[in-house]
Amino acid sequence: MAVREVIGHKSARRILVYGSTGASVHIAFEGIHQAGGRASVVAYVDDTPDAPDVACDGLPVIDFDGMADYPDLPILVAVQSAHGRRSLFERLDEVGRRIIGMPGLAHLVHPLAEVGEGVVVSSTSRVMPGVRLERGVMVLADLVAEDVHVGEYTTLAVHSIVLGHVDIGADVHVAPGAIINNGRVGRRMTIGDGAIIGTGAVVDRPVGAGEVVLGNRAMSPEAWHRLRAL
């Protein structure tokens, strides 16, 4: 796992943030809070067609090429889309731009959790020992319990909960309020690459790669349609 560099580190006191919407600005604000005021945002990077010229906090918004005017500054990627983060990390790697993470609060993120490059952990997220967060993961969840592995670029949205002994693949989206129930030693709960766990879903069985599940208990949309028809 790559050595992580986080906001507020001596080499990451002035930063760029990718994303200029309210959510990205809020994540950046959280990062400044986590850094104890030892960091500041210089500009937001956003090359979407409808990007504003100025963010809601009054800081400038530049396009991707505009980063050349800030050659030494690292960037925090604060977009919530797993696919979007993967694409951005690849673009940033191509131009040699340093990517930083946001570590969460020290009393909530256990020191025995492994956190990869560019991982974003919310100030309200509790991360327990034995957790492994791969590159580009975004954790806005209430809880990631013990012995959980989360693959690259996966998003754990606000108020979601991942209980213990769970393997989550890459590029997974766990929507707000979803709960992934415990696996156990020797029989882990598994969520395949690219799966989507719907808002408020309660997962009590393995979910395959690319599968979409909804509801309590979590089932495919087709299964829920058949159930409603009955």
VOBA-247126 format. One record per residue: residue in one letter; y, x, z of N, C-alpha, C in turn. Coordinates in pm, 1 decimal. Last residue first. Layout:
<atoms>
  aa       n_y       n_x       n_z      ca_y      ca_x      ca_z       c_y       c_x       c_z
   A         Y         X         Z         Y         X         Z         Y         X         Z
...
</atoms>
This chain:
<atoms>
  aa       n_y       n_x       n_z      ca_y      ca_x      ca_z       c_y       c_x       c_z
   L    -983.2   -4658.4    -629.5   -1081.3   -4732.1    -551.9   -1016.2   -4830.8    -456.9
   A    -754.0   -4532.2    -713.0    -808.1   -4638.4    -797.5    -911.8   -4722.5    -723.6
   R    -725.1   -4335.2    -523.0    -631.6   -4446.8    -521.8    -684.1   -4564.6    -605.2
   L    -934.6   -4167.7    -606.5    -938.3   -4228.6    -474.7    -844.8   -4349.9    -467.0
   R    -846.1   -4085.4    -857.3    -968.6   -4164.0    -848.3    -977.1   -4236.4    -714.6
   H    -618.8   -3941.2    -774.0    -603.3   -4057.1    -863.8    -727.0   -4146.5    -857.1
   W    -735.4   -3736.5    -627.2    -650.4   -3833.7    -558.5    -630.0   -3958.8    -644.1
   A    -864.6   -3604.9    -834.6    -944.7   -3664.7    -728.1    -863.8   -3767.7    -650.4
   E    -642.6   -3518.5    -982.1    -738.0   -3611.0   -1044.0    -822.4   -3681.1    -937.7
   P    -517.7   -3335.4    -807.7    -449.4   -3460.2    -844.7    -544.3   -3563.2    -904.7
   S    -767.7   -3216.5    -570.4    -698.3   -3208.7    -698.4    -623.5   -3338.5    -724.1
   M    -694.8   -3213.3    -216.0    -781.8   -3237.9    -330.8    -699.3   -3220.8    -457.5
   A    -676.4   -3170.5     129.4    -629.4   -3125.1      -0.5    -735.8   -3146.2    -107.7
   R    -698.3   -3476.4     324.4    -729.2   -3338.3     295.0    -692.9   -3300.3     152.7
   N    -378.0   -3459.1     226.4    -453.5   -3434.4     348.6    -574.9   -3528.3     349.1
   G    -226.3   -3315.6     -78.3    -263.9   -3416.2      19.4    -341.8   -3365.6     139.0
   L    -350.0   -3118.5    -352.9    -247.9   -3199.8    -288.4    -309.4   -3277.9    -173.6
   V    -393.7   -2831.8    -562.3    -445.3   -2926.8    -464.3    -329.8   -2992.2    -389.7
   V    -485.1   -2665.9    -852.6    -375.7   -2736.5    -786.7    -436.7   -2836.7    -690.2
   E    -616.7   -2343.0    -940.4    -636.9   -2482.7    -899.1    -511.5   -2537.0    -831.7
   G    -607.0   -2074.6   -1001.0    -534.7   -2167.5   -1086.3    -545.2   -2313.0   -1046.7
   A    -912.8   -2017.5    -840.2    -801.3   -1958.7    -914.5    -738.7   -2062.8   -1006.5
   G    -994.7   -2267.3    -584.9   -1022.0   -2175.5    -694.0    -896.4   -2122.3    -761.2
   V   -1010.0   -2279.1    -240.8    -937.3   -2327.4    -357.6    -954.3   -2223.4    -468.4
   P   -1231.5   -2376.2      27.6   -1178.1   -2276.7     -66.5   -1113.2   -2343.4    -187.4
   R   -1099.0   -2623.0     258.6   -1207.3   -2570.2     175.6   -1148.5   -2464.4      83.6
   D    -885.8   -2737.5     374.4    -999.8   -2710.7     462.0   -1122.7   -2665.3     383.1
   V    -543.9   -2775.2     373.1    -654.6   -2712.7     300.3    -766.9   -2681.3     398.2
   V    -319.7   -3015.2     341.4    -401.4   -2955.2     446.7    -530.1   -2905.5     381.9
   A      14.0   -3033.5     206.1    -131.6   -3034.8     188.8    -199.8   -2968.2     308.7
   G     291.2   -3028.2     209.4     221.7   -3100.7     314.7      70.6   -3104.7     302.5
   T     304.4   -2970.2    -134.9     381.8   -2995.5     -14.0     301.3   -3079.3      85.6
   G       8.6   -2798.3    -265.4     120.7   -2891.6    -267.4     187.4   -2909.8    -131.5
   I     -65.7   -2491.6    -381.0     -95.7   -2577.8    -267.6      25.5   -2668.3    -248.5
   I    -193.0   -2344.2    -661.8     -74.9   -2414.2    -609.8    -121.5   -2510.0    -501.2
   A    -319.1   -2019.1    -763.8    -336.7   -2155.7    -712.6    -203.0   -2212.3    -664.7
   G    -308.5   -1755.1    -847.2    -235.9   -1855.3    -923.2    -253.1   -1998.0    -877.0
   D    -626.9   -1664.1    -718.2    -503.1   -1624.0    -786.5    -440.5   -1742.7    -859.0
   G    -761.8   -1879.2    -454.2    -767.2   -1794.5    -572.4    -630.9   -1765.4    -632.8
   I    -823.7   -1854.3    -122.9    -734.5   -1923.2    -216.4    -721.8   -1832.6    -338.2
   T   -1073.0   -1886.0     125.2   -1019.9   -1814.7       9.3    -935.7   -1907.8     -77.7
   M   -1176.9   -1818.9     452.4   -1116.6   -1917.8     363.5   -1050.8   -1842.4     248.4
   R   -1479.4   -1632.9     515.9   -1335.5   -1645.0     510.3   -1293.0   -1761.8     421.2
   R   -1711.1   -1560.4     687.1   -1698.6   -1674.9     596.7   -1551.2   -1712.4     588.3
   G   -1689.6   -1336.3     842.7   -1810.1   -1350.4     761.8   -1808.2   -1469.7     668.7
   V   -1490.2   -1509.5    1065.5   -1547.2   -1378.8    1033.5   -1679.0   -1400.2     959.5
   R   -1346.2   -1795.4     900.3   -1400.6   -1726.6    1016.9   -1462.5   -1595.4     971.3
   G   -1048.8   -1975.4     821.7   -1183.5   -1933.5     788.4   -1244.0   -1876.7     916.3
   N    -828.6   -2237.1     919.4    -903.4   -2115.5     947.7   -1026.3   -2099.8     860.7
   N    -619.0   -2400.3     669.0    -698.7   -2391.5     791.2    -778.0   -2262.1     799.0
   I    -302.0   -2409.5     570.5    -429.9   -2354.2     525.9    -511.2   -2325.5     650.6
   I     -65.6   -2655.1     518.6    -144.7   -2585.9     620.1    -274.0   -2538.2     556.0
   A     271.2   -2705.7     399.8     126.7   -2698.5     377.4      60.2   -2620.2     490.6
   G     547.5   -2701.4     425.4     469.6   -2786.5     514.7     320.3   -2783.0     495.0
   P     618.5   -2615.7      86.7     665.0   -2644.5     222.5     570.3   -2737.9     298.7
   A     335.3   -2454.6     -86.6     458.5   -2533.0     -79.4     496.0   -2564.5      65.4
   V     234.5   -2161.9    -203.6     202.7   -2251.1     -92.9     331.1   -2325.2     -59.2
   H     135.2   -2022.0    -494.3     249.4   -2090.8    -434.3     197.7   -2188.1    -329.2
   V      18.1   -1697.7    -590.7      -9.4   -1830.6    -533.6     121.2   -1889.9    -482.3
   D      10.0   -1437.1    -686.0      85.6   -1538.7    -760.4      54.9   -1681.8    -714.8
   A    -317.1   -1343.3    -561.8    -185.3   -1310.7    -617.0    -123.7   -1432.5    -684.3
   G    -488.2   -1514.9    -287.1    -476.4   -1429.1    -403.6    -333.0   -1401.0    -443.5
   I    -566.8   -1496.4      48.6    -486.4   -1566.5     -50.8    -463.4   -1470.1    -166.4
   D    -804.6   -1530.5     290.5    -766.4   -1444.5     178.4    -694.1   -1529.0      74.9
   V    -815.5   -1565.8     643.4    -787.4   -1627.1     513.0    -752.5   -1518.3     412.4
   H    -822.5   -1555.5     929.7    -937.3   -1520.5     845.8    -928.2   -1588.0     708.6
   G    -608.9   -1819.3    1072.3    -675.4   -1690.5    1063.9    -790.8   -1680.7     967.1
   L    -359.3   -2015.9     888.0    -436.1   -1979.3    1005.9    -529.1   -1862.3     974.4
   V     -45.3   -2056.8     778.7    -172.1   -1998.8     734.5    -245.9   -1952.7     859.1
   I     189.4   -2304.7     714.9     112.5   -2235.1     818.0     -16.2   -2184.4     754.9
   S     529.8   -2378.2     614.4     386.4   -2369.6     589.1     321.4   -2288.9     701.4
   H     801.7   -2372.0     657.4     720.7   -2458.9     744.1     574.1   -2466.0     703.7
   V     874.2   -2261.4     327.9     919.4   -2297.3     462.6     823.8   -2396.3     528.6
   A     599.2   -2093.6     149.1     728.1   -2162.0     162.3     753.9   -2206.8     306.4
   L     486.8   -1810.4      41.3     451.9   -1900.6     150.6     581.1   -1969.2     191.3
   T     406.8   -1679.2    -269.0     512.3   -1741.0    -189.6     450.2   -1833.0     -85.1
   T     286.5   -1365.2    -401.4     262.1   -1500.6    -349.3     380.2   -1547.7    -266.0
   Y     305.3   -1103.6    -483.9     403.2   -1200.9    -536.1     378.2   -1345.3    -491.5
   E     -30.2   -1006.2    -414.6     101.1    -976.2    -471.3     175.9   -1100.9    -517.8
   G    -201.4   -1179.9    -140.4    -190.2   -1099.1    -260.3     -48.9   -1092.7    -316.7
   V    -263.6   -1152.6     196.4    -184.7   -1227.3      98.5    -158.3   -1137.0     -21.2
   H    -497.4   -1190.7     448.5    -456.7   -1104.7     336.8    -386.2   -1190.8     233.1
   V    -519.5   -1213.6     796.4    -487.6   -1283.4     671.6    -444.0   -1180.7     568.4
   D    -558.0   -1164.6    1077.4    -658.9   -1131.8     976.5    -641.4   -1215.1     849.9
   E    -376.0   -1425.4    1248.0    -444.7   -1297.7    1244.0    -542.7   -1287.9    1127.1
   A    -129.6   -1625.1    1064.1    -211.3   -1588.6    1179.4    -293.2   -1462.2    1150.7
   V     184.9   -1688.1    1001.1      72.7   -1627.3     929.7     -14.3   -1565.3    1038.0
   L     409.0   -1956.9    1039.8     306.9   -1872.0    1100.1     211.5   -1818.9     993.9
   D     612.7   -2071.3     886.6     625.8   -2068.3    1032.0     531.0   -1966.2    1093.4
   A     712.2   -1890.8     585.9     622.0   -1973.7     664.5     656.1   -1968.3     813.2
   L     824.6   -1735.3     407.6     918.3   -1824.2     475.8     841.3   -1915.7     571.2
   V     755.2   -1454.8     252.1     703.8   -1530.8     366.6     819.5   -1605.2     431.3
   M     667.3   -1328.6     -53.4     777.7   -1392.4      19.1     718.8   -1482.6     126.5
   V     550.9   -1016.7    -188.6     522.5   -1143.7    -120.8     650.4   -1196.2     -54.7
   G     580.9    -765.3    -307.5     655.1    -878.5    -360.5     626.1   -1012.5    -297.6
   R     262.7    -630.6    -228.6     392.8    -613.2    -292.3     453.1    -747.0    -338.8
   E      91.0    -800.7      46.0     101.8    -708.3     -66.6     241.3    -712.9    -128.7
   L      32.9    -804.0     376.9     119.2    -867.3     277.2     141.4    -767.6     164.0
   R    -201.2    -860.2     612.0    -168.5    -764.7     505.7     -92.8    -840.7     397.4
   V    -258.3    -888.8     960.3    -205.8    -948.8     837.4    -172.1    -836.9     738.9
   G    -324.0    -771.8    1197.8    -428.5    -781.6    1097.3    -385.7    -849.6     969.5
   P    -114.4    -976.6    1410.4    -185.0    -851.7    1376.6    -297.5    -875.6    1276.7
   M     116.0   -1219.7    1253.1      29.5   -1168.6    1359.7     -46.7   -1043.7    1316.8
   V     433.8   -1335.3    1221.2     328.2   -1266.5    1146.7     244.4   -1189.7    1247.6
   R     650.2   -1601.1    1203.8     567.3   -1522.6    1295.0     449.5   -1467.0    1216.8
   S     974.7   -1652.5    1079.2     831.2   -1639.6    1049.8     761.8   -1551.7    1153.0
   T    1245.1   -1664.6    1088.3    1172.8   -1763.1    1169.6    1022.0   -1751.6    1153.3
   S    1348.8   -1484.6     911.7    1377.1   -1461.9    1054.2    1304.9   -1560.2    1144.6
   S    1106.8   -1415.0     651.0    1214.3   -1491.8     712.2    1230.4   -1458.1     860.2
   V    1043.9   -1139.6     456.8     993.6   -1218.0     570.1    1111.9   -1284.6     638.5
   V     960.3   -1004.1     152.6    1066.5   -1075.2     223.5    1002.4   -1161.1     331.4
   V     862.7    -692.6      17.8     823.6    -816.1      86.5     943.4    -873.8     161.0
   G     901.8    -448.8    -108.8     977.1    -563.7    -155.4     939.7    -695.4     -91.2
   E     578.9    -320.3     -41.2     711.2    -300.3     -99.6     773.9    -432.8    -142.1
   G     399.0    -468.2     241.4     417.3    -388.9     121.1     561.2    -384.4      72.2
   V     286.1    -441.3     565.8     385.2    -507.7     481.4     417.6    -417.8     362.5
   E      52.9    -518.4     806.7      84.4    -427.1     696.5     172.0    -500.9     595.1
   A      79.4    -551.0    1160.0      78.2    -615.9    1028.8     117.3    -513.0     923.2
   L     121.3    -421.3    1394.4      -4.6    -392.5    1325.4     -21.4    -474.0    1197.3
   P     358.1    -522.5    1498.4     359.3    -386.9    1439.4     230.5    -349.8    1367.9
   H     425.3    -861.6    1403.9     347.8    -767.4    1483.7     346.5    -629.6    1418.2
   V     719.6   -1023.3    1411.0     629.2    -956.9    1315.8     556.0    -845.3    1390.1
   L     876.6   -1101.9    1623.9     791.8   -1202.5    1559.1     691.7   -1142.3    1461.3
   H    1033.3    -897.1    1708.4     953.0    -963.7    1812.0     863.5   -1072.7    1754.3
   A    1164.8    -818.0    1471.3    1065.2    -729.7    1532.3     978.6    -800.6    1635.7
   L    1192.3   -1043.7    1200.9    1238.8    -999.8    1331.9    1127.2    -926.5    1406.0
   G    1172.4    -925.9     856.8    1151.9   -1022.6     963.5    1201.1    -965.3    1095.3
   P    1236.1    -731.9     658.4    1118.0    -713.9     744.0    1085.3    -825.7     840.5
   M    1270.9    -726.2     323.5    1337.0    -784.8     440.1    1228.0    -801.4     545.1
   G    1284.5    -452.8      85.1    1230.7    -573.4     145.9    1316.4    -619.1     262.2
   I    1399.8    -319.1    -231.3    1387.2    -319.4     -86.4    1329.6    -452.1     -38.1
   I    1355.3    -110.1    -504.4    1340.2    -246.7    -454.9    1320.7    -240.7    -304.4
   R    1535.0      95.6    -726.7    1467.6      81.7    -598.0    1468.9     -64.0    -552.7
   R    1483.2     109.9   -1075.7    1566.5      60.2    -965.6    1482.6      47.0    -837.9
   G    1381.3     191.8   -1322.4    1381.0     284.3   -1209.9    1465.2     240.7   -1091.5
   V    1347.4      18.4   -1526.5    1476.5      87.7   -1521.9    1488.3     178.2   -1399.6
   E    1089.5     -73.1   -1472.5    1117.7     -10.2   -1601.4    1247.8      68.3   -1599.8
   D    1116.4    -197.0   -1224.6    1037.6     -73.1   -1234.9    1071.7       1.7   -1363.4
   L    1258.1    -421.0   -1307.0    1324.4    -323.6   -1220.5    1249.6    -190.3   -1219.5
   R    1060.2    -554.6   -1452.1    1184.8    -512.1   -1518.3    1255.3    -404.3   -1437.3
   E     874.1    -601.4   -1245.3     835.9    -520.7   -1361.6     959.5    -469.4   -1435.4
   F    1023.8    -764.2   -1076.5     976.8    -634.4   -1026.9     940.0    -543.8   -1144.4
   L    1057.0    -985.6   -1247.9    1171.6    -905.7   -1207.1    1130.2    -769.3   -1154.8
   S     795.8   -1084.9   -1270.2     868.8   -1041.5   -1389.5     985.5    -950.6   -1353.2
   R     745.2   -1148.5    -997.6     662.1   -1049.9   -1068.4     736.6    -994.9   -1190.2
   R     941.7   -1344.7    -952.2     946.7   -1216.9    -880.2     863.3   -1111.0    -951.0
   G     857.4   -1550.6   -1126.1     988.1   -1488.3   -1142.8     996.4   -1354.5   -1073.2
   H     610.5   -1617.4   -1014.7     615.7   -1563.3   -1150.3     748.3   -1492.0   -1174.5
   A     702.3   -1715.5    -765.2     611.2   -1601.0    -771.2     615.0   -1535.6    -909.0
   S    1028.1   -1811.2    -684.6     919.3   -1825.3    -781.2     834.0   -1698.7    -785.3
   Q    1244.0   -1748.2    -523.8    1123.6   -1800.1    -460.1    1006.0   -1817.7    -555.7
   V    1442.3   -1447.0    -516.3    1402.8   -1570.7    -583.4    1267.1   -1615.9    -530.6
   A    1537.3   -1205.4    -420.0    1534.0   -1319.2    -328.2    1499.8   -1450.9    -396.2
   V    1507.4    -873.7    -404.2    1474.8    -983.2    -495.0    1445.8   -1107.4    -410.6
   L    1744.3    -633.9    -343.9    1657.6    -729.6    -275.9    1634.1    -846.2    -371.7
   I    1789.9    -303.2    -457.4    1803.7    -446.6    -482.0    1698.4    -524.6    -403.4
   P    2000.2     -11.6    -397.0    1871.9     -81.6    -409.0    1895.0    -231.1    -422.7
   L    2241.0     177.8    -577.3    2214.8      71.2    -481.3    2077.1       9.0    -503.5
   D    2327.7     362.7    -757.5    2254.1     411.6    -641.5    2211.4     302.1    -544.5
   P    2474.3     240.6    -966.6    2351.0     313.9    -995.1    2267.0     351.1    -873.1
   Y    2632.1       8.2   -1059.6    2598.2      33.9    -919.0    2469.8     117.1    -915.6
   D    2652.0     -30.8   -1325.0    2776.5       3.2   -1256.1    2753.9      34.2   -1108.7
   A    2403.4    -119.1   -1392.8    2434.9      20.4   -1423.9    2565.4      65.0   -1358.3
   M    2398.8    -387.7   -1351.2    2352.5    -303.4   -1241.2    2382.7    -156.0   -1266.0
   G    2461.0    -515.0   -1586.4    2571.2    -477.9   -1498.5    2529.6    -393.5   -1379.4
   D    2224.2    -594.3   -1695.7    2282.4    -469.0   -1744.4    2395.4    -420.6   -1655.0
   F    2194.3    -837.8   -1559.8    2099.7    -728.7   -1536.2    2158.2    -594.7   -1580.0
   D    2526.5    -947.3   -1450.7    2399.8    -963.0   -1520.4    2315.3    -837.5   -1500.6
   I    2675.8   -1041.7   -1132.8    2667.0    -957.7   -1251.5    2535.3    -985.8   -1322.8
   V    2903.8   -1196.8    -928.6    2771.0   -1211.8    -987.7    2770.2   -1134.2   -1118.1
   P    3090.0   -1104.8    -630.4    3071.0   -1113.6    -775.7    2925.1   -1130.7    -814.5
   L    3131.5   -1329.7    -347.2    3096.9   -1199.8    -404.8    3069.0   -1213.4    -554.0
   G    3172.3   -1582.0    -236.2    3286.5   -1510.9    -292.2    3256.7   -1376.1    -353.3
   D    2957.4   -1727.4    -164.3    3022.1   -1651.8     -56.8    3135.9   -1563.6    -107.7
   C    2865.4   -1834.3    -400.0    2930.7   -1925.8    -305.7    2995.8   -1853.4    -189.0
   A    2953.0   -1591.1    -659.0    2860.3   -1664.4    -573.3    2937.4   -1748.1    -471.2
   V    3097.6   -1600.5    -978.1    3117.3   -1568.0    -837.5    3020.2   -1652.1    -755.7
   D    3010.1   -1685.0   -1219.0    3075.1   -1553.8   -1214.4    3091.7   -1504.1   -1071.2
   P    2677.1   -1835.4   -1231.6    2822.0   -1836.3   -1208.5    2878.9   -1695.0   -1215.6
   A    2437.5   -1889.5   -1491.6    2478.0   -1813.9   -1373.4    2630.3   -1819.2   -1355.7
   D    2305.6   -2017.0   -1695.7    2410.1   -2090.7   -1624.4    2456.3   -2019.2   -1497.9
   P    2112.4   -1833.5   -1794.9    2222.7   -1881.0   -1880.2    2336.5   -1948.5   -1805.6
   T    2052.2   -1554.7   -1568.6    2016.8   -1685.7   -1621.9    2136.8   -1743.5   -1696.7
   D    2097.3   -1314.6   -1445.3    2119.1   -1320.9   -1590.5    2063.1   -1449.2   -1649.9
   D    2228.4   -1190.3   -1162.2    2173.2   -1315.0   -1214.2    2202.9   -1322.2   -1363.5
   V    2290.1   -1029.0    -864.4    2247.2   -1009.4   -1002.7    2181.6   -1139.1   -1050.1
   Y    2570.0    -993.9    -647.9    2446.7   -1063.7    -683.3    2418.4   -1040.4    -831.4
   A    2699.8    -717.5    -453.7    2705.3    -812.9    -564.8    2569.3    -879.1    -580.4
   V    2682.2    -610.6    -195.5    2793.7    -571.3    -282.0    2811.1    -671.9    -395.7
   V    2601.8    -690.1     132.5    2575.9    -720.1      -8.1    2700.1    -686.0     -88.2
   S    2532.1    -453.1     391.7    2622.0    -549.5     328.6    2580.4    -567.5     183.4
   A    2412.4    -356.6     717.4    2400.3    -364.4     571.8    2499.0    -467.3     519.8
   R    2412.2    -379.3     987.1    2414.1    -243.0     932.3    2399.9    -241.8     780.7
   G    2383.3    -621.1    1110.1    2514.5    -589.2    1055.3    2525.1    -450.4     996.0
   G    2113.6    -630.5    1173.0    2210.2    -612.8    1280.5    2348.2    -574.0    1231.6
   A    1932.1    -694.0     984.8    1975.6    -553.7     988.1    2079.4    -528.7    1096.1
   Q    1916.0    -967.4    1011.1    1803.5    -885.6    1057.1    1841.5    -738.4    1070.0
   H    2162.5   -1032.7     887.3    2141.1   -1060.5    1029.9    2027.9    -974.2    1085.1
   I    2103.3    -959.0     627.8    2213.9    -891.3     697.1    2200.0    -911.0     847.6
   G    1897.2   -1144.5     578.0    1870.3   -1000.9     576.6    1978.0    -921.2     647.9
   E    2034.4   -1387.1     584.7    1932.1   -1358.3     686.1    1904.1   -1209.3     694.6
   F    2185.6   -1350.6     351.4    2253.6   -1363.1     479.8    2156.9   -1333.8     594.7
   A    1976.9   -1355.4     162.9    2056.4   -1234.3     180.3    2129.5   -1235.0     314.2
   I    1899.8   -1620.8     195.2    1804.0   -1514.8     227.4    1877.3   -1382.5     247.5
   H    2134.8   -1744.5     101.6    2093.6   -1762.5     240.6    1994.8   -1654.2     282.6
   V    2133.5   -1668.1    -164.8    2245.6   -1625.6     -80.2    2206.9   -1638.3      66.6
   S    1902.3   -1800.3    -247.0    1907.5   -1654.7    -250.0    2018.9   -1601.3    -161.9
   A    1981.4   -2069.4    -209.4    1865.1   -2015.2    -139.1    1869.1   -1863.1    -134.5
   G    2210.6   -2097.6    -379.9    2221.1   -2112.3    -235.7    2106.2   -2049.6    -159.8
   T    2190.0   -1834.8    -633.1    2191.1   -1973.0    -585.7    2197.9   -1976.6    -433.9
   S    2160.0   -1586.1    -738.1    2294.8   -1621.2    -691.7    2305.6   -1765.7    -644.5
   G    1952.0   -1308.0    -766.3    1958.2   -1451.0    -740.4    2093.4   -1486.1    -680.9
   Y    1910.4   -1001.7    -612.8    1883.4   -1078.6    -733.5    1872.0   -1225.7    -696.3
   V    2157.4    -807.2    -461.2    2060.5    -915.1    -439.1    2038.2    -986.6    -571.6
   L    2228.1    -470.3    -363.0    2239.9    -579.5    -458.4    2133.3    -682.1    -424.0
   I    2371.9    -307.7     -70.7    2263.0    -353.8    -155.2    2311.3    -452.3    -261.0
   R    2409.6     -63.3     163.1    2484.1    -139.7      63.0    2383.2    -178.5     -43.8
   R    2200.3      42.0     305.8    2309.4     -21.1     382.1    2402.9     -99.8     291.7
   A    1966.5     189.3     256.7    1981.3      52.2     207.1    2085.1     -22.2     289.8
   S    1921.3     424.5     379.2    1939.1     430.7     233.7    1960.7     292.5     172.8
   K    1885.6     345.7     640.8    2002.1     429.8     609.8    2027.4     441.8     460.0
   H    1798.5      -4.8     639.9    1760.7     136.6     644.0    1879.8     220.3     599.5
   G    1897.4    -251.9     569.1    1947.0    -193.1     692.6    1902.2     -50.1     714.7
   I    1601.3    -362.4     413.0    1744.3    -378.9     429.5    1787.5    -326.6     566.8
   V    1341.7    -114.5     370.8    1392.3    -247.0     407.2    1543.5    -243.6     424.0
   E    1067.6       9.3     204.2    1206.6      36.9     236.9    1272.6     -98.2     258.6
   R     725.5      96.2     253.7     831.5      -1.7     234.5     967.1      53.4     274.8
   V     486.1     257.3      61.8     574.8     269.1     177.3     693.9     177.3     155.1
   A     224.5      55.2     -79.5     344.2     137.1     -92.7     421.4     142.8      39.0
   M    -119.2      85.4       0.0       0.0       0.0       0.0     123.9      88.7       0.0
</atoms>
